Amino acid sequence: MDTDHSVNTVSAVREASPRTRRPQARATDIARAALELFVTRGFSATKLEDVAKAASVSKGLPYLYFKNKEELFKAVITEAIGGPLAEATAMIDHFDGPSEALLRELVAGFRAFEESPGGGVVKLILAEAGNFPDVARFFCAHFDVPGRALFIRALRRGVERKEFRPIADIETTAIILLHPLAMFSVWKRSLSPYDTTTALSGDVFYAAYLDFVFKGLRP
C-alpha cells in the first residue's frame, strides 16, 4: 500500500454499524484502535492481533488494509493529526481579524489537539523516528511542514499588515513558535509525572507562552 492510499483510506467516513461498514471505514476503525494502543502501550509492545481485538474485527483483517505495522503507523498519524490540520488550514483560509487573534487561534487549535487522546502521537513519533525513518519522513512531509506553513502564513500576514514587527527570517521564527508546543506535549507525557518540583498546568504554560511570543512580535 502506498502512502497516499494510506492517507485516503483512514480519512474515510464511518458507517453506522460495525458489521455493515464499508472497507475504508473498517480501515479507519483499525487505525483508531491502533492509535489508542500505540499511545498507551507503545508501538513496539502492540501487536496487530491486539489492534484487531480492540477494533472488534477478525484477527487477520488489519493485514488486508496495511501490509505491515509501519503502514499502520502512518495511518495512525493521519487519523490523529489529519483532521486538526485540515481544520486549522480552513480556519486560516477564512480568517478576517487581527493577526494576533489568528495566531492565538492556531495555538488554541494545537492545544485542543494536544489535550485530546490523539495528542500522544507526537511523543510516539519522536520516540520511534530513529527506528522507522520512513514514518518520520512521512510525518514531516505530510504534517510537520504543512503545520509549520500555517504559522509562517500567520507571521507573514502580521508583518505585511504591520501588526507584527519586521521579521528577518519568518521560516525559522515559525519553527521557534511551533516546536515548544510539541515539546510541551511530549514533556507532559514523559517527564512531568516524575517532576515533583514543577506543577505546570496547560493554562499556565499556554498563558506564559502567548505572553512571551506576543511581546516579541508586537511592533
DOTI-969720 format. One line per field, with one value per residue (C-alpha): residue number from 1; residue in three letters; x, y, z. Coordinates in steps of 0.1 Angstrom, whole numbers, plus 5000, padded with zeros to 4 digits. Layout:
N
k	NUM, ...
r	ALA, ...
x	X, ...
y	Y, ...
z	Z, ...
// end
This chain:
219
k	1, 2, 3, 4, 5, 6, 7, 8, 9, 10, 11, 12, 13, 14, 15, 16, 17, 18, 19, 20, 21, 22, 23, 24, 25, 26, 27, 28, 29, 30, 31, 32, 33, 34, 35, 36, 37, 38, 39, 40, 41, 42, 43, 44, 45, 46, 47, 48, 49, 50, 51, 52, 53, 54, 55, 56, 57, 58, 59, 60, 61, 62, 63, 64, 65, 66, 67, 68, 69, 70, 71, 72, 73, 74, 75, 76, 77, 78, 79, 80, 81, 82, 83, 84, 85, 86, 87, 88, 89, 90, 91, 92, 93, 94, 95, 96, 97, 98, 99, 100, 101, 102, 103, 104, 105, 106, 107, 108, 109, 110, 111, 112, 113, 114, 115, 116, 117, 118, 119, 120, 121, 122, 123, 124, 125, 126, 127, 128, 129, 130, 131, 132, 133, 134, 135, 136, 137, 138, 139, 140, 141, 142, 143, 144, 145, 146, 147, 148, 149, 150, 151, 152, 153, 154, 155, 156, 157, 158, 159, 160, 161, 162, 163, 164, 165, 166, 167, 168, 169, 170, 171, 172, 173, 174, 175, 176, 177, 178, 179, 180, 181, 182, 183, 184, 185, 186, 187, 188, 189, 190, 191, 192, 193, 194, 195, 196, 197, 198, 199, 200, 201, 202, 203, 204, 205, 206, 207, 208, 209, 210, 211, 212, 213, 214, 215, 216, 217, 218, 219
r	MET, ASP, THR, ASP, HIS, SER, VAL, ASN, THR, VAL, SER, ALA, VAL, ARG, GLU, ALA, SER, PRO, ARG, THR, ARG, ARG, PRO, GLN, ALA, ARG, ALA, THR, ASP, ILE, ALA, ARG, ALA, ALA, LEU, GLU, LEU, PHE, VAL, THR, ARG, GLY, PHE, SER, ALA, THR, LYS, LEU, GLU, ASP, VAL, ALA, LYS, ALA, ALA, SER, VAL, SER, LYS, GLY, LEU, PRO, TYR, LEU, TYR, PHE, LYS, ASN, LYS, GLU, GLU, LEU, PHE, LYS, ALA, VAL, ILE, THR, GLU, ALA, ILE, GLY, GLY, PRO, LEU, ALA, GLU, ALA, THR, ALA, MET, ILE, ASP, HIS, PHE, ASP, GLY, PRO, SER, GLU, ALA, LEU, LEU, ARG, GLU, LEU, VAL, ALA, GLY, PHE, ARG, ALA, PHE, GLU, GLU, SER, PRO, GLY, GLY, GLY, VAL, VAL, LYS, LEU, ILE, LEU, ALA, GLU, ALA, GLY, ASN, PHE, PRO, ASP, VAL, ALA, ARG, PHE, PHE, CYS, ALA, HIS, PHE, ASP, VAL, PRO, GLY, ARG, ALA, LEU, PHE, ILE, ARG, ALA, LEU, ARG, ARG, GLY, VAL, GLU, ARG, LYS, GLU, PHE, ARG, PRO, ILE, ALA, ASP, ILE, GLU, THR, THR, ALA, ILE, ILE, LEU, LEU, HIS, PRO, LEU, ALA, MET, PHE, SER, VAL, TRP, LYS, ARG, SER, LEU, SER, PRO, TYR, ASP, THR, THR, THR, ALA, LEU, SER, GLY, ASP, VAL, PHE, TYR, ALA, ALA, TYR, LEU, ASP, PHE, VAL, PHE, LYS, GLY, LEU, ARG, PRO
x	5000, 5014, 5014, 4987, 4964, 4970, 4961, 4929, 4919, 4920, 4901, 4870, 4836, 4825, 4792, 4765, 4772, 4805, 4791, 4780, 4810, 4825, 4861, 4875, 4855, 4869, 4904, 4895, 4883, 4915, 4936, 4917, 4921, 4958, 4962, 4949, 4970, 5002, 4999, 4991, 5012, 5039, 5044, 5068, 5046, 5015, 5008, 4985, 4964, 4959, 4947, 4923, 4908, 4904, 4888, 4864, 4875, 4889, 4925, 4937, 4917, 4944, 4967, 4942, 4944, 4980, 5008, 5028, 5028, 5048, 5020, 4995, 5017, 5013, 4976, 4976, 4994, 4969, 4940, 4953, 4966, 4948, 4916, 4931, 4954, 4926, 4905, 4934, 4940, 4903, 4904, 4933, 4920, 4888, 4901, 4893, 4906, 4938, 4969, 4974, 4940, 4948, 4979, 4960, 4935, 4963, 4978, 4943, 4938, 4971, 4962, 4928, 4947, 4974, 4949, 4929, 4936, 4954, 4978, 5001, 5010, 5036, 5056, 5052, 5065, 5096, 5103, 5101, 5117, 5151, 5136, 5112, 5128, 5102, 5074, 5094, 5097, 5060, 5052, 5075, 5062, 5025, 5021, 5051, 5059, 5022, 5016, 5047, 5034, 5003, 5025, 5045, 5013, 5002, 5035, 5038, 5003, 5010, 5042, 5025, 4997, 5023, 5006, 5039, 5074, 5096, 5110, 5142, 5136, 5100, 5105, 5129, 5106, 5078, 5099, 5107, 5070, 5058, 5083, 5079, 5042, 5052, 5078, 5053, 5030, 5059, 5070, 5035, 5035, 5071, 5089, 5060, 5047, 5081, 5089, 5079, 5092, 5071, 5033, 5028, 4992, 4982, 4966, 4999, 5020, 4999, 4994, 5032, 5039, 5015, 5027, 5063, 5055, 5035, 5059, 5085, 5062, 5044, 5058
y	5000, 5034, 5064, 5084, 5054, 5051, 5088, 5084, 5052, 5063, 5095, 5077, 5083, 5058, 5039, 5032, 4995, 4977, 4947, 4968, 4992, 4997, 4986, 5021, 5027, 4995, 5007, 5039, 5018, 4998, 5030, 5045, 5014, 5013, 5050, 5043, 5012, 5027, 5057, 5038, 5007, 5019, 5009, 4980, 4965, 4964, 4935, 4937, 4910, 4934, 4961, 4937, 4928, 4964, 4973, 4943, 4928, 4894, 4887, 4889, 4919, 4945, 4927, 4933, 4971, 4976, 4955, 4959, 4976, 5006, 5014, 5012, 5037, 5061, 5056, 5063, 5096, 5105, 5096, 5117, 5148, 5149, 5163, 5190, 5201, 5204, 5224, 5248, 5253, 5261, 5285, 5305, 5305, 5323, 5343, 5380, 5396, 5408, 5387, 5383, 5368, 5345, 5333, 5327, 5306, 5285, 5279, 5272, 5246, 5230, 5229, 5212, 5186, 5182, 5176, 5151, 5114, 5117, 5142, 5114, 5106, 5134, 5116, 5084, 5098, 5113, 5081, 5059, 5083, 5066, 5031, 5040, 5067, 5062, 5070, 5101, 5113, 5107, 5128, 5156, 5158, 5155, 5171, 5189, 5210, 5219, 5227, 5250, 5266, 5278, 5296, 5311, 5324, 5339, 5356, 5369, 5383, 5401, 5416, 5427, 5444, 5460, 5443, 5424, 5439, 5431, 5396, 5388, 5350, 5341, 5304, 5299, 5320, 5297, 5268, 5286, 5291, 5256, 5233, 5244, 5235, 5200, 5196, 5206, 5178, 5153, 5166, 5162, 5125, 5117, 5136, 5156, 5127, 5124, 5161, 5169, 5205, 5218, 5219, 5232, 5231, 5237, 5271, 5283, 5271, 5285, 5318, 5322, 5311, 5336, 5364, 5357, 5353, 5385, 5406, 5396, 5401, 5433, 5465
z	5000, 4991, 5013, 4995, 4997, 5035, 5039, 5019, 5035, 5071, 5064, 5051, 5067, 5093, 5088, 5114, 5122, 5126, 5107, 5077, 5075, 5041, 5037, 5040, 5072, 5087, 5080, 5099, 5129, 5128, 5128, 5157, 5177, 5169, 5179, 5214, 5218, 5204, 5227, 5258, 5254, 5230, 5194, 5199, 5226, 5205, 5181, 5151, 5168, 5197, 5173, 5157, 5190, 5201, 5167, 5171, 5137, 5128, 5136, 5101, 5089, 5096, 5072, 5044, 5047, 5059, 5045, 5077, 5111, 5097, 5072, 5101, 5120, 5091, 5092, 5129, 5124, 5097, 5119, 5148, 5130, 5096, 5109, 5132, 5105, 5079, 5104, 5111, 5074, 5068, 5097, 5085, 5049, 5060, 5090, 5088, 5120, 5137, 5131, 5168, 5171, 5142, 5159, 5192, 5172, 5158, 5193, 5207, 5179, 5187, 5224, 5216, 5196, 5222, 5250, 5230, 5231, 5198, 5213, 5225, 5189, 5190, 5217, 5198, 5166, 5182, 5202, 5171, 5144, 5146, 5143, 5115, 5093, 5066, 5090, 5102, 5067, 5061, 5092, 5082, 5046, 5053, 5087, 5102, 5072, 5064, 5101, 5101, 5070, 5088, 5114, 5085, 5069, 5102, 5108, 5073, 5074, 5106, 5092, 5060, 5079, 5102, 5132, 5139, 5138, 5107, 5110, 5091, 5090, 5092, 5084, 5114, 5136, 5128, 5140, 5172, 5178, 5168, 5184, 5220, 5217, 5205, 5233, 5260, 5247, 5250, 5284, 5298, 5288, 5298, 5325, 5340, 5362, 5378, 5382, 5418, 5417, 5388, 5388, 5353, 5341, 5305, 5314, 5330, 5301, 5273, 5290, 5296, 5260, 5244, 5266, 5256, 5219, 5215, 5235, 5209, 5178, 5186, 5170
// end
